[in-house]
Amino acid sequence: MARTLRIRALKVPPSIILARAAQDPRLADSFSDVSFATWPDAKAMRADLDAGAVDLCIIPTNVAAALYNAGTPIRLLCVNVWGILHVMSHAPITGGWSALRGKRIAVPLKGNMPDTIFSTLAARAGLDLSADVQVVYCDSYLAAQDAVLTGACDAAVLPEPVASSAAALGGFRALDLQQEWATLTGRAPRFPQAGTVIPQDFSSADAASILAVMDDALGWMVANPDAAGALGAPLLGLAAPIIADSLRATTWMSMDAAAAREDLEYFYGVLTATSPALVDGGLPDAGFYSAHS
């Protein structure tokens, strides 16, 4: 019986890992038909995952947990993306969090992950977002980018690759939120933002094979950002040099899901302390973290 491996990706830099993995001949040892395609948006991603129409993808870890909690038959294979968030500014800003006092700050998608992480870190840094700054919520990442580039706002919280796009258009990097996470939590300068999910019924051998391929694809991307940028340009609709800059500004590391469980549970706790809906159903049980069945 023919076995298919349907690889799907959002139009974000981790799609490069998946596109590279799809080309790996080792997958043919287990799967007779390997396909790769990108989703047009997160709604299509959710629909495919709910329908069981995807076998391998990289999605936000909180989304993966919520889907698992809701009964979607997936599990987390590994965490690949450990931080993509930056505070960008219209003019150079030095002095850390205190230098943001009195500023107008564009924050995309109220209540979503960038807003929650920024709000959490700001509070720990002693910055009262309701009194010390003026927060301007935007309905998209690009709207927040436009607000800072035009000077309508002094700063903006932006994920990669939008942060690198803003830098290429004249913006400045004011705060690396991965480094601020380390400073303000006492943990490593990273947080488990996105990871690879597979169906629950994949065998141990399949999971191990896919994990090895994904690890090698990530390693190639990190070691060859310019070539990876060229591979990603048609997937993301961005210029290859901007993608390469974004890859350099992102924290990448592959960690088996079981090994990452403590990091994930801490991260989920931080998210839900401010925005409970970000991890619907609360902490997932042990089955979610098992890389091998």
TORZARO-435392 format. One record per residue (C-alpha): residue in three letters; x, y negated, z. Coordinates in steps of 0.001 Angstrom, whole numbers, padded with zeros to 6 digits. Example, Ala and Ser with C-alpha at 12.3 -4.5 7.8 and 13.67 -1.06 7.14 Angstrom:
2
> res,xx,yy,zz
> Ala,012300,004500,007800 .
> Ser,013670,001060,007140 .
***
This chain:
293
> res,xx,yy,zz
> Met,000000,000000,000000 .
> Ala,001309,-003431,-000958 .
> Arg,002158,-005625,001993 .
> Thr,001928,-009376,001652 .
> Leu,003718,-012114,003564 .
> Arg,001860,-015374,003112 .
> Ile,004202,-018190,004186 .
> Arg,002542,-021568,004576 .
> Ala,003892,-024951,005678 .
> Leu,002799,-028433,006570 .
> Lys,004426,-031239,004573 .
> Val,007047,-031891,007251 .
> Pro,010771,-031069,007507 .
> Pro,010301,-027574,009040 .
> Ser,008786,-026590,005679 .
> Ile,012369,-026515,004425 .
> Ile,013156,-023627,006781 .
> Leu,010148,-021716,005478 .
> Ala,010918,-022472,001831 .
> Arg,014480,-021240,002316 .
> Ala,013262,-018146,004163 .
> Ala,010838,-017335,001348 .
> Gln,013829,-016990,-000979 .
> Asp,015624,-014482,001277 .
> Pro,015779,-011034,-000388 .
> Arg,015709,-009289,003005 .
> Leu,011983,-009961,003273 .
> Ala,011463,-007640,000300 .
> Asp,012592,-004744,002501 .
> Ser,009324,-005037,004425 .
> Phe,006990,-006974,002128 .
> Ser,006235,-006318,-001534 .
> Asp,004682,-009731,-002109 .
> Val,006117,-012883,-000501 .
> Ser,004394,-016193,-001283 .
> Phe,005074,-019745,-000165 .
> Ala,002800,-022802,-000352 .
> Thr,002229,-026041,001525 .
> Trp,-000966,-027127,003223 .
> Pro,-002395,-030516,002232 .
> Asp,-003167,-031393,005864 .
> Ala,-003615,-030056,009385 .
> Lys,-007294,-029271,008738 .
> Ala,-006318,-026769,006044 .
> Met,-003719,-025312,008404 .
> Arg,-006331,-024716,011092 .
> Ala,-008734,-023154,008599 .
> Asp,-006138,-020678,007315 .
> Leu,-005010,-019726,010810 .
> Asp,-008595,-019256,011987 .
> Ala,-009321,-017094,008923 .
> Gly,-006184,-014977,009287 .
> Ala,-005046,-016187,005879 .
> Val,-001424,-016934,006826 .
> Asp,001335,-014658,008111 .
> Leu,004238,-017000,008793 .
> Cys,004284,-020716,009578 .
> Ile,005780,-023350,011872 .
> Ile,003254,-025393,013846 .
> Pro,003249,-027569,016986 .
> Thr,003659,-025378,020043 .
> Asn,000633,-026872,021785 .
> Val,-001533,-026098,018743 .
> Ala,-000211,-022531,018715 .
> Ala,-001073,-022107,022395 .
> Ala,-004572,-023531,021951 .
> Leu,-005265,-021247,018979 .
> Tyr,-004032,-018224,020908 .
> Asn,-006159,-019158,023909 .
> Ala,-009185,-019413,021610 .
> Gly,-008664,-015855,020379 .
> Thr,-006804,-016432,017108 .
> Pro,-004660,-013284,016663 .
> Ile,-001267,-014981,016538 .
> Arg,001817,-015009,018730 .
> Leu,004853,-017220,018966 .
> Leu,007992,-015732,017427 .
> Cys,010436,-018510,018299 .
> Val,010772,-022238,018876 .
> Asn,012611,-024075,016083 .
> Val,011968,-027794,016607 .
> Trp,013071,-029414,019866 .
> Gly,012339,-033095,019408 .
> Ile,011510,-035515,016611 .
> Leu,010473,-038677,018449 .
> His,012081,-042118,018402 .
> Val,011134,-045660,019315 .
> Met,011908,-047815,016286 .
> Ser,012112,-051608,016423 .
> His,011676,-054533,014036 .
> Ala,014891,-056178,015289 .
> Pro,017723,-054617,017299 .
> Ile,016714,-053923,020904 .
> Thr,019288,-053054,023543 .
> Gly,018834,-052464,027238 .
> Gly,016647,-049388,027245 .
> Trp,013125,-049310,028612 .
> Ser,013390,-052648,030388 .
> Ala,014044,-054343,027055 .
> Leu,010545,-053313,025932 .
> Arg,008868,-055542,028539 .
> Gly,006688,-058161,026896 .
> Lys,006800,-056383,023531 .
> Arg,004008,-055215,021246 .
> Ile,004412,-051477,020664 .
> Ala,002615,-049523,017953 .
> Val,001633,-046030,019070 .
> Pro,000093,-043627,016543 .
> Leu,-002844,-041310,017238 .
> Lys,-003963,-042109,020778 .
> Gly,-003867,-039079,023026 .
> Asn,-001759,-037020,020645 .
> Met,001694,-035640,021437 .
> Pro,003832,-038731,020575 .
> Asp,001549,-040957,022665 .
> Thr,001592,-038523,025573 .
> Ile,005357,-038046,025625 .
> Phe,006010,-041775,025265 .
> Ser,003519,-042630,028017 .
> Thr,004955,-040005,030351 .
> Leu,008538,-041150,029873 .
> Ala,007626,-044828,030122 .
> Ala,005950,-044205,033491 .
> Arg,009006,-042342,034775 .
> Ala,011201,-045217,033595 .
> Gly,009088,-047697,035571 .
> Leu,007413,-049313,032570 .
> Asp,003706,-049985,033127 .
> Leu,002139,-049735,029681 .
> Ser,-001016,-051500,030856 .
> Ala,000809,-054511,032290 .
> Asp,004383,-054728,031000 .
> Val,003764,-054257,027267 .
> Gln,000971,-054547,024747 .
> Val,000193,-051156,023226 .
> Val,-001376,-051259,019769 .
> Tyr,-002864,-047899,018803 .
> Cys,-002709,-046974,015121 .
> Asp,-004677,-044323,013258 .
> Ser,-001664,-042814,011484 .
> Tyr,002117,-042581,011617 .
> Leu,002415,-044678,008469 .
> Ala,000224,-047416,009965 .
> Ala,002527,-047545,012989 .
> Gln,005548,-047681,010683 .
> Asp,004016,-050555,008735 .
> Ala,003251,-052421,011961 .
> Val,006884,-052403,013063 .
> Leu,008391,-053039,009637 .
> Thr,006186,-056081,009007 .
> Gly,006840,-057464,012481 .
> Ala,003205,-057161,013511 .
> Cys,004624,-055113,016379 .
> Asp,008069,-055313,017945 .
> Ala,008468,-051543,018198 .
> Ala,006743,-048294,017267 .
> Val,006788,-044710,018467 .
> Leu,007527,-042631,015364 .
> Pro,008238,-038960,014657 .
> Glu,010657,-037730,012040 .
> Pro,010717,-038078,009076 .
> Val,008761,-041332,009461 .
> Ala,011417,-042713,011814 .
> Ser,014150,-042150,009227 .
> Ser,011942,-043687,006551 .
> Ala,011512,-046755,008771 .
> Ala,015277,-046933,009309 .
> Ala,015858,-046812,005549 .
> Leu,013413,-049696,005134 .
> Gly,015140,-051939,007683 .
> Gly,013953,-050692,011068 .
> Phe,016248,-050008,014009 .
> Arg,016480,-047065,016399 .
> Ala,015799,-048377,019895 .
> Leu,015244,-045208,021952 .
> Asp,015870,-041532,021271 .
> Leu,013064,-039912,023260 .
> Gln,014900,-036583,023405 .
> Gln,017778,-038243,025274 .
> Glu,015287,-040139,027430 .
> Trp,013588,-036832,028246 .
> Ala,016906,-035574,029632 .
> Thr,017561,-038755,031595 .
> Leu,014089,-038939,033105 .
> Thr,013353,-035247,033734 .
> Gly,016831,-033942,034576 .
> Arg,016450,-031269,031916 .
> Ala,018238,-030718,028603 .
> Pro,017793,-033405,025902 .
> Arg,015110,-031460,024071 .
> Phe,011507,-030282,024346 .
> Pro,009849,-027363,022503 .
> Gln,007799,-029261,019960 .
> Ala,007150,-026726,017184 .
> Gly,007675,-023046,016592 .
> Thr,007157,-020083,014292 .
> Val,003991,-018026,014644 .
> Ile,003177,-014603,013212 .
> Pro,000184,-012254,013450 .
> Gln,-000129,-010240,016642 .
> Asp,-000169,-006952,014751 .
> Phe,003234,-007345,013100 .
> Ser,005562,-004549,014185 .
> Ser,008732,-005023,016211 .
> Ala,010768,-004315,013092 .
> Asp,008864,-006911,011066 .
> Ala,009217,-009507,013816 .
> Ala,012945,-008874,014188 .
> Ser,013494,-009075,010427 .
> Ile,011560,-012322,010102 .
> Leu,013355,-013823,013102 .
> Ala,016760,-013075,011554 .
> Val,015714,-014631,008252 .
> Met,014296,-017716,009965 .
> Asp,017443,-018137,012074 .
> Asp,019630,-018036,008978 .
> Ala,017368,-020462,007101 .
> Leu,017504,-022940,009976 .
> Gly,021289,-022567,010199 .
> Trp,021652,-023261,006491 .
> Met,019444,-026353,006713 .
> Val,021378,-027841,009630 .
> Ala,024751,-027118,008018 .
> Asn,023680,-028477,004616 .
> Pro,021376,-031459,005208 .
> Asp,021935,-032963,001769 .
> Ala,021093,-029726,-000052 .
> Ala,018200,-029186,002336 .
> Gly,016980,-032693,001591 .
> Ala,016944,-031868,-002102 .
> Leu,014972,-028690,-001415 .
> Gly,012538,-030612,000761 .
> Ala,011967,-033625,-001499 .
> Pro,009184,-032087,-003619 .
> Leu,007614,-030502,-000531 .
> Leu,007470,-033693,001535 .
> Gly,007173,-036263,-001237 .
> Leu,010114,-038208,000194 .
> Ala,013519,-039105,-001178 .
> Ala,016148,-036460,-000473 .
> Pro,018508,-038874,001388 .
> Ile,015729,-039849,003818 .
> Ile,014966,-036197,004487 .
> Ala,018667,-035506,005055 .
> Asp,018826,-038402,007547 .
> Ser,015728,-037031,009261 .
> Leu,017259,-033571,009570 .
> Arg,020321,-035093,011251 .
> Ala,018110,-037052,013671 .
> Thr,016032,-034020,014737 .
> Thr,016929,-031530,017459 .
> Trp,016963,-028069,015853 .
> Met,017547,-024748,017594 .
> Ser,016065,-021287,017284 .
> Met,015101,-019714,020607 .
> Asp,013154,-016485,020966 .
> Ala,009679,-017192,022360 .
> Ala,010185,-015090,025470 .
> Ala,013430,-016927,026252 .
> Ala,011708,-020275,025661 .
> Arg,008756,-019520,027948 .
> Glu,010019,-021605,030884 .
> Asp,010690,-024604,028616 .
> Leu,007275,-024198,027026 .
> Glu,005388,-023964,030296 .
> Tyr,007146,-027051,031643 .
> Phe,006375,-028897,028400 .
> Tyr,002731,-027823,028449 .
> Gly,002510,-029019,032042 .
> Val,003830,-032456,031066 .
> Leu,001378,-032727,028166 .
> Thr,-001695,-031599,030071 .
> Ala,-000958,-033811,033085 .
> Thr,-001817,-036764,030846 .
> Ser,-003833,-035207,028008 .
> Pro,-005443,-031883,029022 .
> Ala,-006978,-031381,025586 .
> Leu,-003538,-031014,024014 .
> Val,-003353,-027432,025289 .
> Asp,-006935,-026192,025226 .
> Gly,-007333,-023239,027533 .
> Gly,-004306,-024033,029683 .
> Leu,-001128,-021981,029867 .
> Pro,-001275,-018963,027554 .
> Asp,-000626,-015522,029027 .
> Ala,002463,-013367,028487 .
> Gly,001203,-011942,025190 .
> Phe,001666,-015302,023507 .
> Tyr,005403,-015366,024173 .
> Ser,006236,-011850,023055 .
> Ala,008468,-011924,020004 .
> His,008118,-008166,019521 .
> Ser,005114,-005907,019865 .
***
